């Protein structure tokens, strides 16, 4: 693995996760109470023995840079690094990244000075646990220019992703030449894209957004087509047509968290009896920032299928049903929360700050007493006063309110927002 270099793409505006991306990039979005999305690809690299990692950023990247700097301290004696490369003006380019290929091309001066035989390109908005070793061995054995990690998916999910047809059935952990690749096909064309050898409930082989590119192919593909901006839509079709693309099948858990619905549902599933992705697993540990926080404290509560992070405080007679509480979450007395993700807080308020805020009519951080909250996402540092009711009884799918948003039917309170007293949604 010392001949492998990793590049993690920081993503664009993250419109699918708005308003969680209103003040942060997609990879910086919180995950599972105490992590961030970027921790997943970085941890998979480290667990696979890949210790040289570039993270390409440009949009709302301050919190992401801060998290990387506070979390990952590399050993200077063994040549490893985890480095953010932000979009910048140079003599050769003065624009934002126009796409994945353009992002790689603009950073070739930093990439080419590294000694590597293969580059692995990863996304920053997915949840999975994967040893990249078998993928890289399959890539080298096939002699491919580009190898795509792929996984079986349902028809509903396949329309959101790139679909792959191989020249023969690909078993789990196996590979095959890509005969056809269609990005985000319509339902009308999806029936033509079933791959042989897949389970009936998941008949489509979709790209995971993980690519291995040989060093020679990387510089050739980017250099010979300087007008291209997108790796998938502009460069990959030519590689497939030339028979130089390989597909590697992965059958473990994988999910793209690029929409509010998928983000919410996957988070809630982590607290189920048999979570599809288990952060408690000793294999492939997901790393994150170490915080000196106390264990959570509660008075009396009824808790079912919930995750409660460090530093949380629960009052008396609290009801939590399918709830995820991020670090430093506070829940007041007699409050009921169901099917909700609460991302917590970045800081603790002192007694003096609470007193000053109360005089100014500002409720404390967290959720007050006698609240009922269902089907919601509460971003960092929210202030929700006592008596608030967030239920979306009307079943609205999409709406922009004065201090809240509704996306995919979930009510979202954005970061640092204060909900007015007496609110009912």
JOQUIUR-V905645 format. One record per residue. RES is the residue in three letters. OMEGA is omega as a letter, one per 30 degrees, with the letter a starting at -180 (* if undefined). Layout:
((RES:OMEGA) (RES:OMEGA))
This chain:
((UNK:l) (UNK:l) (UNK:a) (UNK:l) (UNK:a) (UNK:l) (UNK:l) (UNK:a) (UNK:a) (UNK:l) (UNK:a) (UNK:a) (UNK:l) (UNK:a) (UNK:a) (UNK:l) (UNK:l) (UNK:g) (UNK:l) (UNK:l) (UNK:a) (UNK:a) (UNK:l) (UNK:l) (UNK:a) (UNK:a) (UNK:l) (UNK:l) (UNK:a) (UNK:a) (UNK:l) (UNK:l) (UNK:a) (UNK:a) (UNK:l) (UNK:a) (UNK:a) (UNK:a) (UNK:a) (UNK:l) (UNK:l) (UNK:a) (UNK:l) (UNK:l) (UNK:a) (UNK:l) (UNK:l) (UNK:l) (UNK:l) (UNK:a) (UNK:l) (UNK:a) (UNK:l) (UNK:l) (UNK:a) (UNK:a) (UNK:l) (UNK:a) (UNK:l) (UNK:a) (UNK:a) (UNK:a) (UNK:l) (UNK:l) (UNK:a) (UNK:l) (UNK:l) (UNK:a) (UNK:a) (UNK:a) (UNK:a) (UNK:l) (UNK:a) (UNK:l) (UNK:a) (UNK:a) (UNK:a) (UNK:l) (UNK:l) (UNK:l) (UNK:l) (UNK:a) (UNK:l) (UNK:l) (UNK:a) (UNK:l) (UNK:a) (UNK:l) (UNK:l) (UNK:l) (UNK:a) (UNK:a) (UNK:a) (UNK:a) (UNK:l) (UNK:l) (UNK:a) (UNK:a) (UNK:a) (UNK:l) (UNK:l) (UNK:l) (UNK:l) (UNK:a) (UNK:a) (UNK:a) (UNK:l) (UNK:l) (UNK:l) (UNK:a) (UNK:a) (UNK:l) (UNK:l) (UNK:l) (UNK:l) (UNK:l) (UNK:a) (UNK:l) (UNK:l) (UNK:a) (UNK:a) (UNK:l) (UNK:a) (UNK:a) (UNK:a) (UNK:l) (UNK:a) (UNK:l) (UNK:a) (UNK:l) (UNK:a) (UNK:a) (UNK:l) (UNK:l) (UNK:a) (UNK:l) (UNK:l) (UNK:l) (UNK:a) (UNK:l) (UNK:a) (UNK:a) (UNK:a) (UNK:l) (UNK:a) (UNK:l) (UNK:a) (UNK:l) (UNK:a) (UNK:a) (UNK:l) (UNK:l) (UNK:l) (UNK:l) (UNK:a) (UNK:a) (UNK:a) (UNK:l) (UNK:l) (UNK:a) (UNK:l) (UNK:a) (UNK:a) (UNK:l) (UNK:a) (UNK:a) (UNK:l) (UNK:a) (UNK:a) (UNK:l) (UNK:l) (UNK:a) (UNK:l) (UNK:a) (UNK:l) (UNK:a) (UNK:l) (UNK:l) (UNK:a) (UNK:l) (UNK:l) (UNK:a) (UNK:l) (UNK:a) (UNK:l) (UNK:l) (UNK:a) (UNK:a) (UNK:a) (UNK:a) (UNK:a) (UNK:a) (UNK:l) (UNK:a) (UNK:l) (UNK:l) (UNK:a) (UNK:l) (UNK:a) (UNK:a) (UNK:l) (UNK:a) (UNK:a) (UNK:l) (UNK:a) (UNK:l) (UNK:l) (UNK:a) (UNK:l) (UNK:a) (UNK:l) (UNK:a) (UNK:l) (UNK:a) (UNK:a) (UNK:a) (UNK:a) (UNK:a) (UNK:l) (UNK:a) (UNK:a) (UNK:a) (UNK:a) (UNK:a) (UNK:a) (UNK:l) (UNK:a) (UNK:l) (UNK:a) (UNK:a) (UNK:a) (UNK:a) (UNK:a) (UNK:a) (UNK:a) (UNK:l) (UNK:l) (UNK:l) (UNK:l) (UNK:a) (UNK:l) (UNK:l) (UNK:a) (UNK:l) (UNK:a) (UNK:l) (UNK:l) (UNK:a) (UNK:l) (UNK:a) (UNK:l) (UNK:l) (UNK:l) (UNK:l) (UNK:l) (UNK:a) (UNK:a) (UNK:l) (UNK:l) (UNK:a) (UNK:a) (UNK:l) (UNK:a) (UNK:a) (UNK:l) (UNK:l) (UNK:a) (UNK:a) (UNK:a) (UNK:a) (UNK:a) (UNK:a) (UNK:l) (UNK:a) (UNK:l) (UNK:l) (UNK:a) (UNK:l) (UNK:l) (UNK:a) (UNK:l) (UNK:l) (UNK:l) (UNK:a) (UNK:l) (UNK:a) (UNK:l) (UNK:a) (UNK:l) (UNK:l) (UNK:l) (UNK:a) (UNK:l) (UNK:l) (UNK:a) (UNK:a) (UNK:l) (UNK:l) (UNK:l) (UNK:a) (UNK:l) (UNK:a) (UNK:l) (UNK:l) (UNK:a) (UNK:l) (UNK:a) (UNK:a) (UNK:l) (UNK:l) (UNK:a) (UNK:l) (UNK:l) (UNK:a) (UNK:a) (UNK:l) (UNK:l) (UNK:l) (UNK:l) (UNK:l) (UNK:a) (UNK:a) (UNK:l) (UNK:l) (UNK:l) (UNK:a) (UNK:l) (UNK:l) (UNK:l) (UNK:l) (UNK:a) (UNK:a) (UNK:l) (UNK:l) (UNK:l) (UNK:l) (UNK:a) (UNK:l) (UNK:a) (UNK:l) (UNK:l) (UNK:a) (UNK:l) (UNK:a) (UNK:l) (UNK:a) (UNK:l) (UNK:l) (UNK:l) (UNK:l) (UNK:l) (UNK:l) (UNK:l) (UNK:l) (UNK:l) (UNK:l) (UNK:l) (UNK:l) (UNK:l) (UNK:l) (UNK:a) (UNK:l) (UNK:l) (UNK:l) (UNK:l) (UNK:a) (UNK:a) (UNK:a) (UNK:l) (UNK:l) (UNK:l) (UNK:a) (UNK:l) (UNK:l) (UNK:a) (UNK:l) (UNK:a) (UNK:a) (UNK:a) (UNK:l) (UNK:l) (UNK:l) (UNK:a) (UNK:a) (UNK:l) (UNK:l) (UNK:a) (UNK:l) (UNK:l) (UNK:a) (UNK:a) (UNK:a) (UNK:a) (UNK:l) (UNK:l) (UNK:a) (UNK:a) (UNK:a) (UNK:l) (UNK:a) (UNK:a) (UNK:l) (UNK:a) (UNK:l) (UNK:l) (UNK:l) (UNK:a) (UNK:l) (UNK:a) (UNK:l) (UNK:a) (UNK:l) (UNK:a) (UNK:a) (UNK:l) (UNK:a) (UNK:l) (UNK:l) (UNK:l) (UNK:l) (UNK:l) (UNK:a) (UNK:l) (UNK:l) (UNK:*))
